[in-house]
Amino acid sequence: MPGSFLLREVRKMEDNYDGYYDDRKPDDDGKVTTDFDRSIIKKIAVIVLAVAVIITLSVLAMKYL
């Protein structure tokens, strides 16, 4: 029979499996999403804006002081 080797291997694995993780669900079970988190984008935008303001103030300070 062509698939008998695979069936024997599956049965062998099932015989060795103790079922320890059967009652454990992964932490992200049912929480997988495909859209991105907008709060991270907002935080990055605030940091970039703050850096731009600091650079502008530094250039103005070097020019006029």
PyRosetta script that sets phi, psi and omega in degrees:
from pyrosetta import init, pose_from_sequence

init()
pose = pose_from_sequence("MPGSFLLREVRKMEDNYDGYYDDRKPDDDGKVTTDFDRSIIKKIAVIVLAVAVIITLSVLAMKYL")
pose.set_psi(1, 130.5)
pose.set_omega(1, -170.5)
pose.set_phi(2, -64.0)
pose.set_psi(2, -34.0)
pose.set_omega(2, -175.8)
pose.set_phi(3, -102.4)
pose.set_psi(3, 11.6)
pose.set_omega(3, -174.7)
pose.set_phi(4, -66.9)
pose.set_psi(4, -33.2)
pose.set_omega(4, 178.7)
pose.set_phi(5, -61.9)
pose.set_psi(5, -44.9)
pose.set_omega(5, -180.0)
pose.set_phi(6, -64.4)
pose.set_psi(6, -40.3)
pose.set_omega(6, 178.7)
pose.set_phi(7, -63.3)
pose.set_psi(7, -39.4)
pose.set_omega(7, 177.9)
pose.set_phi(8, -65.1)
pose.set_psi(8, -40.1)
pose.set_omega(8, 179.6)
pose.set_phi(9, -65.9)
pose.set_psi(9, -41.4)
pose.set_omega(9, 178.7)
pose.set_phi(10, -64.3)
pose.set_psi(10, -43.7)
pose.set_omega(10, 178.6)
pose.set_phi(11, -63.2)
pose.set_psi(11, -38.3)
pose.set_omega(11, 179.2)
pose.set_phi(12, -64.3)
pose.set_psi(12, -41.5)
pose.set_omega(12, 178.4)
pose.set_phi(13, -66.1)
pose.set_psi(13, -40.7)
pose.set_omega(13, 179.4)
pose.set_phi(14, -65.3)
pose.set_psi(14, -35.8)
pose.set_omega(14, 178.5)
pose.set_phi(15, -67.0)
pose.set_psi(15, -34.3)
pose.set_omega(15, -179.9)
pose.set_phi(16, -83.2)
pose.set_psi(16, -14.4)
pose.set_omega(16, -177.1)
pose.set_phi(17, -79.2)
pose.set_psi(17, 127.9)
pose.set_omega(17, -176.0)
pose.set_phi(18, -94.6)
pose.set_psi(18, -5.0)
pose.set_omega(18, 177.1)
pose.set_phi(19, 77.8)
pose.set_psi(19, 17.4)
pose.set_omega(19, -176.3)
pose.set_phi(20, -59.3)
pose.set_psi(20, -41.1)
pose.set_omega(20, -174.7)
pose.set_phi(21, -93.8)
pose.set_psi(21, 8.2)
pose.set_omega(21, -178.6)
pose.set_phi(22, -63.5)
pose.set_psi(22, -33.6)
pose.set_omega(22, -179.0)
pose.set_phi(23, -92.7)
pose.set_psi(23, 1.0)
pose.set_omega(23, 179.7)
pose.set_phi(24, -96.2)
pose.set_psi(24, 129.3)
pose.set_omega(24, 173.5)
pose.set_phi(25, -106.1)
pose.set_psi(25, 147.7)
pose.set_omega(25, 178.0)
pose.set_phi(26, -64.9)
pose.set_psi(26, 155.0)
pose.set_omega(26, -178.8)
pose.set_phi(27, -60.9)
pose.set_psi(27, -32.9)
pose.set_omega(27, -177.0)
pose.set_phi(28, -99.3)
pose.set_psi(28, 23.3)
pose.set_omega(28, -178.5)
pose.set_phi(29, -63.8)
pose.set_psi(29, 114.2)
pose.set_omega(29, 178.7)
pose.set_phi(30, 81.4)
pose.set_psi(30, 3.3)
pose.set_omega(30, -177.8)
pose.set_phi(31, -107.6)
pose.set_psi(31, 9.0)
pose.set_omega(31, -176.1)
pose.set_phi(32, -75.3)
pose.set_psi(32, 124.4)
pose.set_omega(32, 177.8)
pose.set_phi(33, -126.3)
pose.set_psi(33, 160.0)
pose.set_omega(33, -179.3)
pose.set_phi(34, -106.2)
pose.set_psi(34, -13.4)
pose.set_omega(34, 179.6)
pose.set_phi(35, -86.3)
pose.set_psi(35, 159.8)
pose.set_omega(35, -175.5)
pose.set_phi(36, -91.9)
pose.set_psi(36, 163.7)
pose.set_omega(36, -177.7)
pose.set_phi(37, -86.6)
pose.set_psi(37, 117.7)
pose.set_omega(37, -176.7)
pose.set_phi(38, -72.0)
pose.set_psi(38, -23.4)
pose.set_omega(38, -179.6)
pose.set_phi(39, -66.0)
pose.set_psi(39, -33.2)
pose.set_omega(39, 177.7)
pose.set_phi(40, -67.1)
pose.set_psi(40, -40.8)
pose.set_omega(40, 178.3)
pose.set_phi(41, -62.5)
pose.set_psi(41, -41.3)
pose.set_omega(41, 178.7)
pose.set_phi(42, -63.6)
pose.set_psi(42, -42.2)
pose.set_omega(42, 179.7)
pose.set_phi(43, -64.2)
pose.set_psi(43, -41.6)
pose.set_omega(43, 178.5)
pose.set_phi(44, -64.7)
pose.set_psi(44, -40.8)
pose.set_omega(44, 179.1)
pose.set_phi(45, -63.1)
pose.set_psi(45, -40.7)
pose.set_omega(45, 178.7)
pose.set_phi(46, -64.9)
pose.set_psi(46, -41.5)
pose.set_omega(46, 179.3)
pose.set_phi(47, -64.9)
pose.set_psi(47, -44.6)
pose.set_omega(47, 179.6)
pose.set_phi(48, -62.8)
pose.set_psi(48, -42.4)
pose.set_omega(48, 178.6)
pose.set_phi(49, -63.4)
pose.set_psi(49, -42.2)
pose.set_omega(49, 179.1)
pose.set_phi(50, -63.6)
pose.set_psi(50, -41.6)
pose.set_omega(50, 178.5)
pose.set_phi(51, -65.2)
pose.set_psi(51, -40.7)
pose.set_omega(51, 178.7)
pose.set_phi(52, -63.4)
pose.set_psi(52, -40.3)
pose.set_omega(52, 178.2)
pose.set_phi(53, -65.5)
pose.set_psi(53, -43.0)
pose.set_omega(53, 179.7)
pose.set_phi(54, -63.8)
pose.set_psi(54, -42.1)
pose.set_omega(54, 178.8)
pose.set_phi(55, -64.9)
pose.set_psi(55, -42.9)
pose.set_omega(55, 179.4)
pose.set_phi(56, -62.8)
pose.set_psi(56, -44.7)
pose.set_omega(56, 178.4)
pose.set_phi(57, -64.2)
pose.set_psi(57, -36.3)
pose.set_omega(57, 178.2)
pose.set_phi(58, -66.7)
pose.set_psi(58, -42.1)
pose.set_omega(58, 179.1)
pose.set_phi(59, -65.2)
pose.set_psi(59, -43.8)
pose.set_omega(59, 178.8)
pose.set_phi(60, -64.1)
pose.set_psi(60, -38.5)
pose.set_omega(60, 178.2)
pose.set_phi(61, -64.6)
pose.set_psi(61, -39.8)
pose.set_omega(61, 179.5)
pose.set_phi(62, -69.2)
pose.set_psi(62, -32.9)
pose.set_omega(62, -176.5)
pose.set_phi(63, -77.4)
pose.set_psi(63, -41.6)
pose.set_omega(63, -172.0)
pose.set_phi(64, -103.3)
pose.set_psi(64, -10.6)
pose.set_omega(64, 179.9)
pose.set_phi(65, -108.6)
pose.dump_pdb("model.pdb")
